[in-house]
Amino acid sequence: MNKLINILEDIFSKYYICSICLSRLFYNSYSKKINISLGKKLKKELKKIIIKNKKEKANIIIKNLYRNSKECILCKNLFFFKIKKIILNIIYKIQFYEFNTFYIGIKIPSNLIKIEDEIRTKYEITSGDSLKSFFNKILCKIISKKTGKKVDFVNPDLKIIYEMENDLIKIEPTSLFIYGRYIKNKRGIRQTREYCDYCKGAGCSECNYTGYSNEPSIENYILSFFKEKFNAEDSILHAAGREDIDVRTINTGRPFVVEVKRPLKRNIELKQIEEEINKNAKGDVIVKGLRYVDKDVMKKIKVLSKYEEKTYLLKVKFEKPVNKQILDFIVSQLNNRVIQQRTPTRVLYRRKDIVRYKMVYSVEYNQIDKQIVEFKILCQGGLYVKELAHGDNNRTNPSMIVCKRTCTWR
């Protein structure tokens, strides 16, 4: 205790520190819980000893024990004049958001951090909490009590950021992630939206100020419903791969996750969104199995789409009639085979020119007539199936066209 009194004597001979900051500096050593009355007790004890022993600089020390229009060197009187206003402003701002959990982040001015570090270093103070940590605990406790919401430091619905230097409060609702599958029954529908030809995404009267063209796309069919229902800033489609505009996606459909950014609402019945999307799409696109998921699911479907097995139905028209011998040879050459594919010519404008290695697990066929054959291909995700048929000037190897020529030459 004598060591502590000596430290306090030296500190208060130079600075004014408020009772709450004094409490947070020493509470670990002298109290198991945060006790904001600890600072008052320490000041009272110091005053008693100073008066009793008639210490040098007694008048200065006693004067610095009390505020008397002074500003706390560690918090700038944050806990006495600003905290009530901060709490009221936070409660006012968060009332417009649906949320169950929250987290508060505090940004402390660098000069205050520097001053506290210097004092802690000089007097070897290792106990207590930093201003940031202590203020965060106080705010979280009060906001939780007043709103009935829980604090979640890992995955909160709402992030509340307070910038002390500018006395600024920012509310950041975290994104929602919704998993589902889409079926595309009609050709001519691209997956992603195209920017408006007139404004190039800026928004104009031609595109109804959306920034996007009205051409049919999976994004145009579904994203506006999520944005509207959740009263969100934006919604983004993350799909497990993509299909060409002239290709259908049937059977179980393609997995996707919609990221809903900065939503005001969070508790929306997804079945209702699903029904409205499907009603509006009139069977061209069907969405099913919508459910709330974590962000990790979005990452997983993007990674796993490169390795998942996918089944394609590919209808090929040969230039000349083909017989069973040729078709059997094509199947034998492609079955359980690694395909070497250089980025297709048709997508070079938006894809890096690299060589990919993709697995074809099995190939079956059904000959419709002498020239038209339907192939059922089970393969690794990411295989360019059209190029598997025509070879893309030998950028895909082996390919059906090369296998056919090889069989014909034999």
N, C-alpha and C positions, 0 to 999 in steps of 0.2 A: 504493500500500500504506500509506503514511503517513497518508493521509486515512482509510482504513478503521480503522487502529489508533486514531486519535483518536476516531472514532465509537465503537468498542468500549470504549475507556477511559471515555468519558462514560456509556455505557449501563450498564457494570458497576459504576460508582461509585454507581448508584442501584437497579439491579434485578438479579435472578438470572434468566438465560435458559438453558435447557438446551441441550446440544450439538446436538440434532436441530433445534430451532427456529432455532439460529444457522446451521446448515447450510442450511436451507430459505430463510432470509432472503437469503443471499448466493451460492447455488450458481450462478445464471445468470452472474454476473460472473466467478467464479473457477473454475468447473468446468462442462464441457459436459453432464455427467450429474448426476443427483441423487446426491450423495456425502455420506452421513450422518456420515462421519468428518471432513468439512471443518470442522465446528464445533469438534471436539477440537483440530484443528491450529491454528485461529484462537485458541483459548483458550491453547494452549501458547505460541504466538508472543507473544501479549499479555502473558502472565506473565513471559516471558523479558525483554521490553523494560521492563516495570514494575520488575523487580528490578534490572536493569542501570542504569537511569536514576534509580532511587530516586524514582519519581514520587510526587506528593502523593496522599493517600488510597490508597496502595499496599496497605495491609492490608485496607481495605474492598473494593477491586477484586478482590484475590486471593481473598478470602473468598467473594465473589459469583460467582467462576468455577466454584465447586463447589456441589453440591446441599446437603449438610449439613442435611437436613430442610427445606430451603426449597422453595417451590413456584414453578415456572416461571411467570413473569407472562404468557406468551403461550399456554401450552397446559395449565396446571394439572397438569403431570407426566403428561399423557395418554400419552406415548410410553414411559414407564418403568413405570408401575404398572397401567395400564388396558388397554393395547392387546391383550395376550395373552388376557385375559378376554373382551374384545369379540370377538376372532377365534374363540375356542372357542364362544361363545354363538351367533354367526352360523352356524358350521358345524353346530351342533346343530339350530338352527331350520330350516335349508334342507334338511336331510336328508329331510324329509317331502314335498318337492315334486319333481316331474319337471321338469327344465329343461335347456336347452343353453347359454343365455346369461343374463347378469345385469348389473345396474348397481347401484352403491352411491351413495346420497345421504347427505350429511352435514349436520346442522343444528348450527351452532356458536352458543353463547350470544352475544347482542349485546354484552355487556360485553367479551368477549375480542376481538371484531372491532374495537370502538372503541379498545381499548388498542393493538392492532397498528397500526391506522390512524394513531394519534397518533405512535407511534414512527417509522413509515415517513415521515410528513410532516415531523417534526422533523429527522430525519437524512437526508432526501431519499433514502431507500432505494427504488429502483425495481426491483431485481432479485428473484430468488427466487419462491417460491410462497406463497400465502396458506395459513393453517392448514387451511382447508376443502379446497382443491385438493390440497395435499400429503398430507393424511391419506387422502383419497379414493384417490390413486394408490397409496399404501402398502397400503391394505386390498384394493383390486382386485387388485393383484399377488399378494398372499399368498393370498387366497381362490381366485383362478384357479389358482395352483400347487397348492394342496391339493385342489381338487375336479376339476381338469381341464376346467373350464367356461370359456367365453370371455366377455370383457367386451364389452357392446354398449351404447353410450350412446344409440342412436337407437330401437331396437325390442327391448328385452330381454324374455326370458320372465319374469324375476323382478326385482323392485325391492326392494333392501334399504335400509332407511332407519335411520340411527343418529342419535338425539337425544342430544347430548353432555350437555346440562344435566340431563336426567332419567335418563341412562344407560339409554336405552330403545332396543330394536331392534324394528323392524316389518318384516314380510315381506309384500310385496304382489305376488302373481302377476298378470301382465297378462292381460287377456281374450283368449280365442281367438275367431276369427271363421270360421264355416263356412257356405259358400255351397251352395245347392241350389234345387230347384224342387218345388212341391207341386201335385198334381192333386186336385181335390175332385170326386168322382163322385156324391156324394149331397147333395141339398138339405137344409136344416135345420141346417147346421153353420156356426157363426159363425167368424170368424177369431180374435178375441181372447177370452180367458177372461172370465167375469163373476165379480165378487166374490160370496162366499157371502152369501145373504140373511140368515142368522142373525148372523154375526160381522162382516160387512162388511170382510173381508180380514184380520182379526186371527188367525183360526185357531180352530176349535172341533171338537167331536166329530162334528157334522153334516157337515163337509167334510173329515174326517180330518186336521184341523189344517193344511190346505194354504192356507186363506184363500179358495179359489175353489170355485165351484159345479161340479157334475159334469155339467153340460150339455155336449154335444159341441161342441168347437171345435178349430181347427187347433192352437192352442197346447197344449190338453190332450192331443191326439194325439201331439205330437212333443217338447215341451220337457222332460218328465220324463226321457226317455231320455238326453238330453245332460247334464242335471244329474247323473244317477246314474253314467253311464259315466265322466265326467271328474271325479267326486267334487268337484263345484263348489258354490259358494255359491248360484248362481242361473243361469238361462239365459233369454235374452230374444229374442223374435222380431222381426226388422226385415224387413217385407215390402215389395215394390215395389207399393204400392197395396193396395186391399182390395176384396173383393166382398161383396155382400149375403148375408144368411143363406140366402135362398131361391134363390141362384144357384149353378150349378155352374162349376168351373174345369177345363177339359179341354184336349186337344191337348198343347202343350208345357208347360202349367202356369204357375204364378206364381213368379217368382224371389223368393228370401228369403235372409237371412243370420241365422244364430243366433249371438248373442253369449254365450259361456260365461264367466261371471264368477268370478274367483278359483278357478281349477281346481287341484286337487292333482296331477292327471294331465294330460299333454299329448299323449302318443303313443298315441292310440287309433285302431284301424282303423275308418274311417268306413263302410265297406261293411257291417260287422256292425251298426252302429247303424241304417243304412238298412233292412236286412232285418228287424230286430226291430220297427221302427216300422210297416213295411208289413204284417208278420204280425199285429200287434196291431190295426191299423186295418181288417183284413179287406176291403180294397178300397174302403172309403168314402173314405179318403185315401191317396194314394200319394206317397212322397217319393223323389226320384231325383237323381243327379248331385252327391252331397255331396262337397265338397272344401274344404281349408283355404285361406283367403284373408287378405289384409291388411285392416286397418280401413277403408282407402280404398274398398274395394268396397262396404261397407255404406253409406257416404255416397253413392256413385255411384248405387246402385239406388234410393235414396230420391229423388234429384234427377232421374234419367233417367226414372223411372216417370211423371213429369208430361208427358214429351215423347215417349216411345216410342209407336210404333204398336201398337194393340191391336185384336183382332178379336172381336166379340161376335155370338152367335146369339140373336136376340130374337124370341120367338113372341108375336104380337099378335092379340088377338081384338077385332074391330071390333063396334060395337053393331049395325050394319046391314051387309048384303052390300056388298062392294067389287068393282069390276071392274078390268080391266087399265089402262084410261085413268086411273083414280084412282091406282093403284099406281105407274104410270109417272110421274105428276105428282109424287107424294111423293118418288120417287127423284131426279127432276130438281131438286127444290127443296133436297134435303139433300146431294146429291153435291158434293164439293169446296167445302164451305160452312163458315164460322165460325159456331158456335153460341154464343149468349149465354145463359149459365145463372146464375141467382141461386141461392144455396144452397137445395137442395130442402127443402120443408116437413118431410119425414120425418126429416131429420138436423139440423134447426135447434137441437135441444137440445144437440148436441155439436160443432157447426160454426159458425164465424163467418158472419154473414149478409153475404156479399159477392157480387159478380158475377164470374164466370169466363168466359173465352173459350176454347173448345175447337174443334178442327178435326175435321170429318167428311170423310174422304178419298173414300170410296166406299160406296154402298149397293146391295145386290142383294136380290132377294126370290124366294121360292118360295111360291106360293099353294096352301095345303093344302085349303081348301074356300072357300065363299063369304064366310065371315067371318074365318077364321083364316089368317094369313100369317106365314111365317118370314122374318125379315130378317137378312141377313149384313152387319154394319156394321164397316168399317175406320175407326178414328178415333184421335185423340190420347188418351194416357192421362189419366185423371181426368175423362172425360166421364161424366155420370150418364145411363146409357142408358135406364133406365125413364122418366125425365122427358122424354127425347127422343121417346118414344112418346105419353105422355098430356099433356105440356105443363106440368103442375103449376100450373094456373091462370095460365098465361102467364108463369110464372117462367123457363121455358125457351123460347127463341124463335130460329129456327122450330122447330116440332115436327110430328110426323106428324099429330096430330089437327087442328092448324091448317091444314096443307097439304091435308088431306082436305076440310075445310070450304071452303077457298078454291076447290078444284077443283070441288066440288059447286055452289058459287054461280055459277061461270063459265058 
